[in-house]
């Protein structure tokens, strides 16, 4: 297939378009059955994920798009009451963000957005700011039709930027999140999409912002070693995907035999301290 780049494409149209996306494809590295399960089982978003989606809308699509899709819940109103239900009906299909509570979604989204806009990358006053966000790319890799939706493309500097909300931007904590959630796979997949689309190598940067005030932001640039590992994972996943697609078989992995032993913190029963008696205390 020819490479296709779509600007300002709606998320609905992107999801409906043909092509394998990275979020489901990386599951195939666990097993082809895991990939099929990821396609069939709809992911229920957590509050943190919903805040991340709202932030993407505000920061990347702009205030007008955000206000068309989101609304702040009035103070003191409960959506389970008659008054609350009537108010909810009046806002139509807009998603409701509450104020206060543990997460304080409305104010947290606004705070994260304001913090991100201090960076030149996310300054909405620059030319073609919206155009360079949410860029969809369609291409072929390892004989598989692929698609990617890039948060932000910096053509001049050859960078793809991806927004991530997080509990902490401490490097050790964020790195564990990157590895645990397969963000290295995403980085390689998206960098490859940009390279194919625009004809030159691209680096990849995570713009990580904390969900709690003061909404600290750090930029994490994926190094060459992680990018190479991510590319290797992508290519292995695509080859396996193609094999399964051609055979029509999507097997689970074989059972493993694992050693079960006590962890380091376990205190053997025979070495436990005897409970104190009344004589010991007095």
C-alpha atoms as an extended CHARMM CRD file, in Angstrom:
* protein
*
       282  EXT
         1         1  UNK       CA              0.0000000000        0.0000000000        0.0000000000  PROA      1               0.0000000000
         2         2  UNK       CA              1.0980000000        3.6000000000       -0.5390000000  PROA      2               0.0000000000
         3         3  UNK       CA              1.8900000000        5.7650000000        2.4520000000  PROA      3               0.0000000000
         4         4  UNK       CA             -1.0070000000        8.0230000000        3.4320000000  PROA      4               0.0000000000
         5         5  UNK       CA             -0.9240000000       10.9250000000        5.8740000000  PROA      5               0.0000000000
         6         6  UNK       CA             -4.1990000000       12.3660000000        7.1930000000  PROA      6               0.0000000000
         7         7  UNK       CA             -4.3230000000       15.6740000000        9.0840000000  PROA      7               0.0000000000
         8         8  UNK       CA             -7.1590000000       16.6030000000       11.4440000000  PROA      8               0.0000000000
         9         9  UNK       CA             -8.8060000000       13.2260000000       10.9490000000  PROA      9               0.0000000000
        10        10  UNK       CA            -11.4550000000       12.4460000000       13.5580000000  PROA      10              0.0000000000
        11        11  UNK       CA            -10.6870000000        9.7080000000       16.0470000000  PROA      11              0.0000000000
        12        12  UNK       CA            -13.8320000000        7.9040000000       14.9010000000  PROA      12              0.0000000000
        13        13  UNK       CA            -12.6090000000        7.7990000000       11.2930000000  PROA      13              0.0000000000
        14        14  UNK       CA             -9.1270000000        6.7380000000       12.3930000000  PROA      14              0.0000000000
        15        15  UNK       CA            -10.4120000000        3.8270000000       14.4560000000  PROA      15              0.0000000000
        16        16  UNK       CA            -12.7150000000        2.7310000000       11.6200000000  PROA      16              0.0000000000
        17        17  UNK       CA             -9.8980000000        2.7640000000        9.0370000000  PROA      17              0.0000000000
        18        18  UNK       CA             -8.0680000000       -0.4000000000        8.0090000000  PROA      18              0.0000000000
        19        19  UNK       CA             -4.7030000000       -1.1450000000        9.6150000000  PROA      19              0.0000000000
        20        20  UNK       CA             -3.1250000000       -2.6460000000       12.7100000000  PROA      20              0.0000000000
        21        21  UNK       CA             -2.4440000000       -0.2420000000       15.5840000000  PROA      21              0.0000000000
        22        22  UNK       CA              0.3310000000       -0.5810000000       18.1200000000  PROA      22              0.0000000000
        23        23  UNK       CA             -1.8470000000       -0.7540000000       21.2350000000  PROA      23              0.0000000000
        24        24  UNK       CA             -3.4010000000       -4.0720000000       20.2220000000  PROA      24              0.0000000000
        25        25  UNK       CA             -0.4540000000       -5.4170000000       18.1910000000  PROA      25              0.0000000000
        26        26  UNK       CA              1.9570000000       -5.4300000000       21.1310000000  PROA      26              0.0000000000
        27        27  UNK       CA             -0.3090000000       -7.9420000000       22.8760000000  PROA      27              0.0000000000
        28        28  UNK       CA              0.6980000000      -10.5550000000       20.3070000000  PROA      28              0.0000000000
        29        29  UNK       CA              4.1380000000      -10.7250000000       21.9350000000  PROA      29              0.0000000000
        30        30  UNK       CA              2.3890000000      -12.4440000000       24.8680000000  PROA      30              0.0000000000
        31        31  UNK       CA              0.5870000000      -14.7510000000       22.4390000000  PROA      31              0.0000000000
        32        32  UNK       CA             -1.6470000000      -14.5120000000       19.3670000000  PROA      32              0.0000000000
        33        33  UNK       CA             -4.5620000000      -15.3850000000       21.6470000000  PROA      33              0.0000000000
        34        34  UNK       CA             -3.7970000000      -12.3290000000       23.7680000000  PROA      34              0.0000000000
        35        35  UNK       CA             -3.9880000000      -10.1930000000       20.6260000000  PROA      35              0.0000000000
        36        36  UNK       CA             -7.3810000000      -11.6060000000       19.6730000000  PROA      36              0.0000000000
        37        37  UNK       CA             -8.6620000000      -11.1140000000       23.2250000000  PROA      37              0.0000000000
        38        38  UNK       CA             -7.5290000000       -7.4730000000       23.1630000000  PROA      38              0.0000000000
        39        39  UNK       CA             -9.5420000000       -6.9230000000       19.9800000000  PROA      39              0.0000000000
        40        40  UNK       CA            -12.7070000000       -8.5210000000       21.3490000000  PROA      40              0.0000000000
        41        41  UNK       CA            -12.7050000000       -7.2320000000       24.9310000000  PROA      41              0.0000000000
        42        42  UNK       CA            -13.5260000000       -3.5570000000       25.1750000000  PROA      42              0.0000000000
        43        43  UNK       CA            -11.2000000000       -1.7250000000       27.5390000000  PROA      43              0.0000000000
        44        44  UNK       CA            -13.0110000000        0.0380000000       30.3800000000  PROA      44              0.0000000000
        45        45  UNK       CA            -11.1340000000        3.3120000000       30.9590000000  PROA      45              0.0000000000
        46        46  UNK       CA             -9.9620000000        4.1660000000       34.4590000000  PROA      46              0.0000000000
        47        47  UNK       CA            -10.4230000000        7.6980000000       35.8560000000  PROA      47              0.0000000000
        48        48  UNK       CA             -6.7390000000        8.3590000000       35.0840000000  PROA      48              0.0000000000
        49        49  UNK       CA             -7.2360000000        7.2390000000       31.4720000000  PROA      49              0.0000000000
        50        50  UNK       CA            -10.3050000000        9.4540000000       31.1120000000  PROA      50              0.0000000000
        51        51  UNK       CA             -8.3280000000       12.4410000000       32.3730000000  PROA      51              0.0000000000
        52        52  UNK       CA             -5.5920000000       11.6210000000       29.8640000000  PROA      52              0.0000000000
        53        53  UNK       CA             -8.1160000000       11.5510000000       27.0210000000  PROA      53              0.0000000000
        54        54  UNK       CA             -9.5570000000       14.8960000000       28.1280000000  PROA      54              0.0000000000
        55        55  UNK       CA             -6.0660000000       16.4030000000       28.2970000000  PROA      55              0.0000000000
        56        56  UNK       CA             -5.2950000000       15.2090000000       24.7710000000  PROA      56              0.0000000000
        57        57  UNK       CA             -8.4550000000       16.8860000000       23.5490000000  PROA      57              0.0000000000
        58        58  UNK       CA             -7.7140000000       20.2130000000       25.2490000000  PROA      58              0.0000000000
        59        59  UNK       CA             -3.9750000000       20.4040000000       24.5340000000  PROA      59              0.0000000000
        60        60  UNK       CA             -3.8690000000       18.9000000000       21.0440000000  PROA      60              0.0000000000
        61        61  UNK       CA             -7.2980000000       19.6710000000       19.5580000000  PROA      61              0.0000000000
        62        62  UNK       CA             -7.7720000000       23.0520000000       21.2040000000  PROA      62              0.0000000000
        63        63  UNK       CA            -10.1430000000       24.7970000000       23.6000000000  PROA      63              0.0000000000
        64        64  UNK       CA            -13.0400000000       24.9100000000       21.1330000000  PROA      64              0.0000000000
        65        65  UNK       CA            -12.9370000000       21.1460000000       20.5750000000  PROA      65              0.0000000000
        66        66  UNK       CA            -12.6090000000       20.5520000000       24.3190000000  PROA      66              0.0000000000
        67        67  UNK       CA            -15.6480000000       22.6890000000       25.1560000000  PROA      67              0.0000000000
        68        68  UNK       CA            -17.6440000000       20.8820000000       22.4770000000  PROA      68              0.0000000000
        69        69  UNK       CA            -16.9080000000       17.5130000000       24.0910000000  PROA      69              0.0000000000
        70        70  UNK       CA            -16.5310000000       18.1920000000       27.8330000000  PROA      70              0.0000000000
        71        71  UNK       CA            -18.4380000000       20.0490000000       30.5170000000  PROA      71              0.0000000000
        72        72  UNK       CA            -17.7890000000       20.8270000000       34.1830000000  PROA      72              0.0000000000
        73        73  UNK       CA            -20.2240000000       19.3240000000       36.6640000000  PROA      73              0.0000000000
        74        74  UNK       CA            -21.8640000000       22.1050000000       38.7470000000  PROA      74              0.0000000000
        75        75  UNK       CA            -21.0050000000       22.2110000000       42.4450000000  PROA      75              0.0000000000
        76        76  UNK       CA            -23.4010000000       20.3500000000       44.7060000000  PROA      76              0.0000000000
        77        77  UNK       CA            -25.3220000000       18.5410000000       42.0020000000  PROA      77              0.0000000000
        78        78  UNK       CA            -25.6550000000       14.7510000000       42.0580000000  PROA      78              0.0000000000
        79        79  UNK       CA            -26.2450000000       12.9780000000       38.7770000000  PROA      79              0.0000000000
        80        80  UNK       CA            -28.4290000000       10.3740000000       40.5050000000  PROA      80              0.0000000000
        81        81  UNK       CA            -31.0520000000       12.9280000000       41.5450000000  PROA      81              0.0000000000
        82        82  UNK       CA            -33.8850000000       14.2490000000       39.3750000000  PROA      82              0.0000000000
        83        83  UNK       CA            -32.1420000000       17.6100000000       39.1260000000  PROA      83              0.0000000000
        84        84  UNK       CA            -28.8870000000       15.9170000000       38.2090000000  PROA      84              0.0000000000
        85        85  UNK       CA            -30.4870000000       13.7390000000       35.5520000000  PROA      85              0.0000000000
        86        86  UNK       CA            -32.1970000000       16.7570000000       34.0010000000  PROA      86              0.0000000000
        87        87  UNK       CA            -28.9140000000       18.6550000000       33.9150000000  PROA      87              0.0000000000
        88        88  UNK       CA            -27.1060000000       15.6760000000       32.3890000000  PROA      88              0.0000000000
        89        89  UNK       CA            -29.7760000000       15.4280000000       29.7060000000  PROA      89              0.0000000000
        90        90  UNK       CA            -29.3720000000       19.1410000000       28.9650000000  PROA      90              0.0000000000
        91        91  UNK       CA            -25.6680000000       18.7700000000       28.1010000000  PROA      91              0.0000000000
        92        92  UNK       CA            -26.3280000000       15.9910000000       25.6140000000  PROA      92              0.0000000000
        93        93  UNK       CA            -23.4340000000       13.6780000000       24.8290000000  PROA      93              0.0000000000
        94        94  UNK       CA            -20.7690000000       15.8370000000       26.4420000000  PROA      94              0.0000000000
        95        95  UNK       CA            -18.5060000000       14.0370000000       28.8920000000  PROA      95              0.0000000000
        96        96  UNK       CA            -18.8060000000       15.3170000000       32.4630000000  PROA      96              0.0000000000
        97        97  UNK       CA            -15.7220000000       16.1890000000       34.4910000000  PROA      97              0.0000000000
        98        98  UNK       CA            -16.2770000000       16.7170000000       38.1970000000  PROA      98              0.0000000000
        99        99  UNK       CA            -14.5620000000       19.2150000000       40.4850000000  PROA      99              0.0000000000
       100       100  UNK       CA            -12.8650000000       18.2490000000       43.7300000000  PROA      100             0.0000000000
       101       101  UNK       CA            -12.5510000000       14.8130000000       45.2120000000  PROA      101             0.0000000000
       102       102  UNK       CA             -9.5000000000       12.5950000000       45.0860000000  PROA      102             0.0000000000
       103       103  UNK       CA             -8.6360000000       13.2810000000       41.4390000000  PROA      103             0.0000000000
       104       104  UNK       CA            -10.3110000000       16.6820000000       40.8300000000  PROA      104             0.0000000000
       105       105  UNK       CA            -10.5910000000       15.8720000000       37.0880000000  PROA      105             0.0000000000
       106       106  UNK       CA            -11.7080000000       19.2740000000       35.7710000000  PROA      106             0.0000000000
       107       107  UNK       CA             -9.0570000000       21.3360000000       37.5330000000  PROA      107             0.0000000000
       108       108  UNK       CA             -6.3760000000       18.6890000000       36.9760000000  PROA      108             0.0000000000
       109       109  UNK       CA             -6.9480000000       18.6610000000       33.2200000000  PROA      109             0.0000000000
       110       110  UNK       CA             -6.8160000000       22.4800000000       33.0880000000  PROA      110             0.0000000000
       111       111  UNK       CA             -3.7010000000       22.5070000000       35.2760000000  PROA      111             0.0000000000
       112       112  UNK       CA             -1.8720000000       19.9230000000       33.1870000000  PROA      112             0.0000000000
       113       113  UNK       CA             -2.7450000000       21.7770000000       29.9990000000  PROA      113             0.0000000000
       114       114  UNK       CA             -1.4630000000       25.0770000000       31.3830000000  PROA      114             0.0000000000
       115       115  UNK       CA              1.7590000000       23.4120000000       32.4690000000  PROA      115             0.0000000000
       116       116  UNK       CA              2.3090000000       21.8260000000       29.0540000000  PROA      116             0.0000000000
       117       117  UNK       CA              1.7330000000       25.1270000000       27.2550000000  PROA      117             0.0000000000
       118       118  UNK       CA              4.8420000000       26.5370000000       28.8960000000  PROA      118             0.0000000000
       119       119  UNK       CA              6.7630000000       24.3410000000       26.4550000000  PROA      119             0.0000000000
       120       120  UNK       CA              7.3190000000       25.6950000000       22.9460000000  PROA      120             0.0000000000
       121       121  UNK       CA              6.1810000000       22.3340000000       21.5530000000  PROA      121             0.0000000000
       122       122  UNK       CA              2.6580000000       22.9100000000       22.8840000000  PROA      122             0.0000000000
       123       123  UNK       CA              2.3020000000       26.6420000000       22.3270000000  PROA      123             0.0000000000
       124       124  UNK       CA             -1.0360000000       26.9640000000       20.4630000000  PROA      124             0.0000000000
       125       125  UNK       CA             -0.1390000000       30.3800000000       19.0280000000  PROA      125             0.0000000000
       126       126  UNK       CA              2.3680000000       28.9130000000       16.5660000000  PROA      126             0.0000000000
       127       127  UNK       CA              1.4750000000       28.4680000000       12.9100000000  PROA      127             0.0000000000
       128       128  UNK       CA             -0.3900000000       25.2750000000       11.9770000000  PROA      128             0.0000000000
       129       129  UNK       CA             -0.3520000000       24.1070000000       15.5970000000  PROA      129             0.0000000000
       130       130  UNK       CA             -3.5280000000       22.0070000000       15.3290000000  PROA      130             0.0000000000
       131       131  UNK       CA             -2.5190000000       20.5870000000       11.9340000000  PROA      131             0.0000000000
       132       132  UNK       CA              0.6340000000       19.0550000000       13.3720000000  PROA      132             0.0000000000
       133       133  UNK       CA             -1.3020000000       17.2880000000       16.1510000000  PROA      133             0.0000000000
       134       134  UNK       CA             -3.1270000000       13.9480000000       15.9640000000  PROA      134             0.0000000000
       135       135  UNK       CA             -1.5020000000       13.1190000000       12.6320000000  PROA      135             0.0000000000
       136       136  UNK       CA             -2.6920000000        9.7890000000       11.1950000000  PROA      136             0.0000000000
       137       137  UNK       CA             -0.2900000000        7.6680000000        9.1430000000  PROA      137             0.0000000000
       138       138  UNK       CA             -1.1340000000        4.5650000000        7.1020000000  PROA      138             0.0000000000
       139       139  UNK       CA              1.6350000000        2.3890000000        5.6410000000  PROA      139             0.0000000000
       140       140  UNK       CA              2.8590000000       -1.1710000000        5.1170000000  PROA      140             0.0000000000
       141       141  UNK       CA              5.4780000000       -2.8060000000        7.3360000000  PROA      141             0.0000000000
       142       142  UNK       CA              6.5910000000       -6.4300000000        7.1470000000  PROA      142             0.0000000000
       143       143  UNK       CA              3.7790000000       -7.0390000000        4.6730000000  PROA      143             0.0000000000
       144       144  UNK       CA              1.1180000000       -5.8130000000        7.1270000000  PROA      144             0.0000000000
       145       145  UNK       CA             -1.1400000000       -2.7770000000        6.7380000000  PROA      145             0.0000000000
       146       146  UNK       CA             -0.3500000000       -0.5320000000        9.7010000000  PROA      146             0.0000000000
       147       147  UNK       CA             -1.7480000000        2.6760000000       11.1020000000  PROA      147             0.0000000000
       148       148  UNK       CA             -0.6380000000        5.1390000000       13.7740000000  PROA      148             0.0000000000
       149       149  UNK       CA             -2.0260000000        8.3360000000       15.2550000000  PROA      149             0.0000000000
       150       150  UNK       CA              0.8270000000       10.5980000000       16.3470000000  PROA      150             0.0000000000
       151       151  UNK       CA              0.1130000000       13.0810000000       19.1390000000  PROA      151             0.0000000000
       152       152  UNK       CA              2.4270000000       15.7590000000       17.7600000000  PROA      152             0.0000000000
       153       153  UNK       CA              4.9460000000       15.8760000000       14.9260000000  PROA      153             0.0000000000
       154       154  UNK       CA              7.8730000000       18.3130000000       14.9480000000  PROA      154             0.0000000000
       155       155  UNK       CA              8.9910000000       18.0720000000       11.3190000000  PROA      155             0.0000000000
       156       156  UNK       CA             11.8270000000       20.5760000000       11.5710000000  PROA      156             0.0000000000
       157       157  UNK       CA             13.6000000000       18.7470000000       14.4000000000  PROA      157             0.0000000000
       158       158  UNK       CA             12.5220000000       15.2480000000       13.3820000000  PROA      158             0.0000000000
       159       159  UNK       CA             10.6350000000       14.4090000000       16.5650000000  PROA      159             0.0000000000
       160       160  UNK       CA              7.4010000000       12.6670000000       17.4390000000  PROA      160             0.0000000000
       161       161  UNK       CA              6.0160000000       13.7940000000       20.8030000000  PROA      161             0.0000000000
       162       162  UNK       CA              3.5540000000       11.7940000000       22.8620000000  PROA      162             0.0000000000
       163       163  UNK       CA              1.6070000000       13.0760000000       25.8760000000  PROA      163             0.0000000000
       164       164  UNK       CA              1.5040000000       10.8780000000       28.9610000000  PROA      164             0.0000000000
       165       165  UNK       CA             -0.1720000000       11.6750000000       32.2690000000  PROA      165             0.0000000000
       166       166  UNK       CA              1.4890000000       10.0200000000       35.2360000000  PROA      166             0.0000000000
       167       167  UNK       CA              1.6160000000        9.8070000000       39.0010000000  PROA      167             0.0000000000
       168       168  UNK       CA              5.3020000000       10.6990000000       39.0140000000  PROA      168             0.0000000000
       169       169  UNK       CA              7.9090000000       11.9790000000       36.5810000000  PROA      169             0.0000000000
       170       170  UNK       CA             10.7590000000       10.5460000000       38.6850000000  PROA      170             0.0000000000
       171       171  UNK       CA             12.9160000000        8.7600000000       36.0720000000  PROA      171             0.0000000000
       172       172  UNK       CA             13.0000000000        5.3770000000       37.8130000000  PROA      172             0.0000000000
       173       173  UNK       CA              9.2350000000        5.3350000000       38.3280000000  PROA      173             0.0000000000
       174       174  UNK       CA              8.3950000000        6.5520000000       34.8230000000  PROA      174             0.0000000000
       175       175  UNK       CA             10.8570000000        4.1020000000       33.2310000000  PROA      175             0.0000000000
       176       176  UNK       CA              9.1130000000        1.2080000000       34.9910000000  PROA      176             0.0000000000
       177       177  UNK       CA              5.8390000000        2.4600000000       33.5250000000  PROA      177             0.0000000000
       178       178  UNK       CA              7.3740000000        2.6690000000       30.0480000000  PROA      178             0.0000000000
       179       179  UNK       CA              8.5770000000       -0.9320000000       30.2120000000  PROA      179             0.0000000000
       180       180  UNK       CA              5.5300000000       -2.3280000000       31.9990000000  PROA      180             0.0000000000
       181       181  UNK       CA              3.0030000000       -0.7770000000       29.6050000000  PROA      181             0.0000000000
       182       182  UNK       CA              5.0010000000       -1.3570000000       26.4210000000  PROA      182             0.0000000000
       183       183  UNK       CA              5.6430000000        2.2990000000       25.6670000000  PROA      183             0.0000000000
       184       184  UNK       CA              8.9750000000        1.3100000000       24.0780000000  PROA      184             0.0000000000
       185       185  UNK       CA              6.9540000000       -0.6020000000       21.4610000000  PROA      185             0.0000000000
       186       186  UNK       CA              4.7800000000        2.4740000000       20.8910000000  PROA      186             0.0000000000
       187       187  UNK       CA              7.7940000000        4.7720000000       20.5390000000  PROA      187             0.0000000000
       188       188  UNK       CA              9.3730000000        2.5870000000       17.8610000000  PROA      188             0.0000000000
       189       189  UNK       CA              6.0770000000        2.0740000000       16.0160000000  PROA      189             0.0000000000
       190       190  UNK       CA              5.3130000000        5.7860000000       15.8800000000  PROA      190             0.0000000000
       191       191  UNK       CA              8.8690000000        6.8100000000       14.9750000000  PROA      191             0.0000000000
       192       192  UNK       CA              8.7680000000        4.3180000000       12.1070000000  PROA      192             0.0000000000
       193       193  UNK       CA              5.4270000000        5.7360000000       10.9310000000  PROA      193             0.0000000000
       194       194  UNK       CA              6.8710000000        9.2640000000       10.8550000000  PROA      194             0.0000000000
       195       195  UNK       CA             10.0310000000        8.1150000000        9.0710000000  PROA      195             0.0000000000
       196       196  UNK       CA              8.0400000000        6.3730000000        6.3380000000  PROA      196             0.0000000000
       197       197  UNK       CA              5.5900000000        9.2670000000        6.0190000000  PROA      197             0.0000000000
       198       198  UNK       CA              8.0820000000       12.1250000000        5.8420000000  PROA      198             0.0000000000
       199       199  UNK       CA             11.1770000000       10.4780000000        4.3960000000  PROA      199             0.0000000000
       200       200  UNK       CA             13.6920000000       10.9870000000        7.1940000000  PROA      200             0.0000000000
       201       201  UNK       CA             14.5750000000        9.4680000000       10.5990000000  PROA      201             0.0000000000
       202       202  UNK       CA             12.5540000000       10.6290000000       13.5960000000  PROA      202             0.0000000000
       203       203  UNK       CA             13.3320000000       10.5810000000       17.2890000000  PROA      203             0.0000000000
       204       204  UNK       CA             10.6730000000       10.0900000000       19.9400000000  PROA      204             0.0000000000
       205       205  UNK       CA              9.9390000000       12.0560000000       23.1150000000  PROA      205             0.0000000000
       206       206  UNK       CA              7.4290000000       11.4010000000       25.8770000000  PROA      206             0.0000000000
       207       207  UNK       CA              6.0410000000       14.6050000000       27.3750000000  PROA      207             0.0000000000
       208       208  UNK       CA              5.0990000000       13.3140000000       30.8200000000  PROA      208             0.0000000000
       209       209  UNK       CA              2.9680000000       15.4870000000       33.1030000000  PROA      209             0.0000000000
       210       210  UNK       CA              1.9630000000       14.7080000000       36.6760000000  PROA      210             0.0000000000
       211       211  UNK       CA             -1.7620000000       14.5940000000       37.3720000000  PROA      211             0.0000000000
       212       212  UNK       CA             -1.4360000000       16.4120000000       40.7080000000  PROA      212             0.0000000000
       213       213  UNK       CA             -0.5190000000       20.0580000000       41.3570000000  PROA      213             0.0000000000
       214       214  UNK       CA              1.8410000000       21.6560000000       40.5350000000  PROA      214             0.0000000000
       215       215  UNK       CA              1.5740000000       19.4650000000       37.3850000000  PROA      215             0.0000000000
       216       216  UNK       CA              5.3100000000       19.0930000000       36.8030000000  PROA      216             0.0000000000
       217       217  UNK       CA              6.3570000000       18.2260000000       33.2500000000  PROA      217             0.0000000000
       218       218  UNK       CA              9.4950000000       16.4200000000       32.0750000000  PROA      218             0.0000000000
       219       219  UNK       CA             10.5380000000       15.3040000000       28.6010000000  PROA      219             0.0000000000
       220       220  UNK       CA             11.8700000000       11.7670000000       28.1720000000  PROA      220             0.0000000000
       221       221  UNK       CA             13.7840000000       11.1450000000       24.9410000000  PROA      221             0.0000000000
       222       222  UNK       CA             13.9610000000        7.5000000000       23.8720000000  PROA      222             0.0000000000
       223       223  UNK       CA             17.6210000000        6.5530000000       23.3810000000  PROA      223             0.0000000000
       224       224  UNK       CA             19.0780000000        4.4720000000       20.5520000000  PROA      224             0.0000000000
       225       225  UNK       CA             19.1700000000        1.2540000000       22.5700000000  PROA      225             0.0000000000
       226       226  UNK       CA             15.5030000000        1.4520000000       23.5450000000  PROA      226             0.0000000000
       227       227  UNK       CA             14.5070000000        2.4470000000       20.0130000000  PROA      227             0.0000000000
       228       228  UNK       CA             16.3870000000       -0.5260000000       18.5350000000  PROA      228             0.0000000000
       229       229  UNK       CA             14.7630000000       -2.8830000000       21.0240000000  PROA      229             0.0000000000
       230       230  UNK       CA             11.3640000000       -1.4010000000       20.2470000000  PROA      230             0.0000000000
       231       231  UNK       CA             11.8980000000       -1.8560000000       16.4990000000  PROA      231             0.0000000000
       232       232  UNK       CA             12.9040000000       -5.4980000000       17.0630000000  PROA      232             0.0000000000
       233       233  UNK       CA              9.7130000000       -6.0720000000       19.0670000000  PROA      233             0.0000000000
       234       234  UNK       CA              7.5700000000       -4.4070000000       16.3930000000  PROA      234             0.0000000000
       235       235  UNK       CA              9.0510000000       -6.4610000000       13.5750000000  PROA      235             0.0000000000
       236       236  UNK       CA              8.6990000000       -9.7070000000       15.5300000000  PROA      236             0.0000000000
       237       237  UNK       CA              5.0860000000       -8.8600000000       16.3480000000  PROA      237             0.0000000000
       238       238  UNK       CA              4.2780000000       -8.0230000000       12.7230000000  PROA      238             0.0000000000
       239       239  UNK       CA              5.8570000000      -11.2190000000       11.4050000000  PROA      239             0.0000000000
       240       240  UNK       CA              3.8550000000      -13.2660000000       13.8980000000  PROA      240             0.0000000000
       241       241  UNK       CA              0.7020000000      -11.3300000000       13.0290000000  PROA      241             0.0000000000
       242       242  UNK       CA              1.2060000000      -12.0400000000        9.3220000000  PROA      242             0.0000000000
       243       243  UNK       CA              1.8080000000      -15.7480000000        9.9920000000  PROA      243             0.0000000000
       244       244  UNK       CA             -1.3560000000      -16.0340000000       12.0940000000  PROA      244             0.0000000000
       245       245  UNK       CA             -3.3930000000      -14.0550000000        9.5650000000  PROA      245             0.0000000000
       246       246  UNK       CA             -2.3050000000      -16.3630000000        6.7520000000  PROA      246             0.0000000000
       247       247  UNK       CA             -2.9560000000      -19.5520000000        8.7340000000  PROA      247             0.0000000000
       248       248  UNK       CA             -6.1250000000      -18.3470000000       10.4670000000  PROA      248             0.0000000000
       249       249  UNK       CA             -4.7890000000      -19.7310000000       13.7520000000  PROA      249             0.0000000000
       250       250  UNK       CA             -4.2630000000      -17.5760000000       16.8390000000  PROA      250             0.0000000000
       251       251  UNK       CA             -2.9060000000      -19.9370000000       19.5230000000  PROA      251             0.0000000000
       252       252  UNK       CA             -2.2590000000      -19.2630000000       23.1770000000  PROA      252             0.0000000000
       253       253  UNK       CA              1.2690000000      -19.8340000000       24.4360000000  PROA      253             0.0000000000
       254       254  UNK       CA              2.2860000000      -23.1880000000       25.8970000000  PROA      254             0.0000000000
       255       255  UNK       CA              2.1170000000      -23.5640000000       29.6950000000  PROA      255             0.0000000000
       256       256  UNK       CA              5.3520000000      -22.9020000000       31.5520000000  PROA      256             0.0000000000
       257       257  UNK       CA              6.7650000000      -24.8070000000       34.4990000000  PROA      257             0.0000000000
       258       258  UNK       CA              7.7350000000      -22.2520000000       37.1160000000  PROA      258             0.0000000000
       259       259  UNK       CA              9.5460000000      -22.5420000000       40.4120000000  PROA      259             0.0000000000
       260       260  UNK       CA              7.4950000000      -21.3870000000       43.3890000000  PROA      260             0.0000000000
       261       261  UNK       CA              9.5240000000      -20.2010000000       46.3490000000  PROA      261             0.0000000000
       262       262  UNK       CA              9.1550000000      -17.8170000000       49.2450000000  PROA      262             0.0000000000
       263       263  UNK       CA             10.0740000000      -14.1740000000       48.5440000000  PROA      263             0.0000000000
       264       264  UNK       CA             12.9140000000      -12.4660000000       50.3940000000  PROA      264             0.0000000000
       265       265  UNK       CA             10.5540000000      -10.7460000000       52.8430000000  PROA      265             0.0000000000
       266       266  UNK       CA              8.9490000000      -14.0110000000       54.0390000000  PROA      266             0.0000000000
       267       267  UNK       CA              9.9130000000      -15.0000000000       57.5800000000  PROA      267             0.0000000000
       268       268  UNK       CA              9.9560000000      -18.7960000000       58.0730000000  PROA      268             0.0000000000
       269       269  UNK       CA              7.5560000000      -20.0360000000       60.7180000000  PROA      269             0.0000000000
       270       270  UNK       CA             10.2690000000      -21.7880000000       62.6960000000  PROA      270             0.0000000000
       271       271  UNK       CA             12.2850000000      -18.5880000000       62.9880000000  PROA      271             0.0000000000
       272       272  UNK       CA              9.4460000000      -16.3580000000       64.0470000000  PROA      272             0.0000000000
       273       273  UNK       CA              9.7870000000      -14.6980000000       67.4330000000  PROA      273             0.0000000000
       274       274  UNK       CA              7.7030000000      -16.2390000000       70.1700000000  PROA      274             0.0000000000
       275       275  UNK       CA              4.8630000000      -13.9710000000       71.3160000000  PROA      275             0.0000000000
       276       276  UNK       CA              5.6530000000      -12.0940000000       74.4850000000  PROA      276             0.0000000000
       277       277  UNK       CA              4.2090000000      -13.6010000000       77.6780000000  PROA      277             0.0000000000
       278       278  UNK       CA              2.9590000000      -11.7330000000       80.7330000000  PROA      278             0.0000000000
       279       279  UNK       CA              6.1730000000      -12.6750000000       82.5730000000  PROA      279             0.0000000000
       280       280  UNK       CA              8.2800000000      -11.0560000000       79.8060000000  PROA      280             0.0000000000
       281       281  UNK       CA              6.3730000000       -7.8290000000       80.1160000000  PROA      281             0.0000000000
       282       282  UNK       CA              6.6150000000       -7.4190000000       83.8830000000  PROA      282             0.0000000000
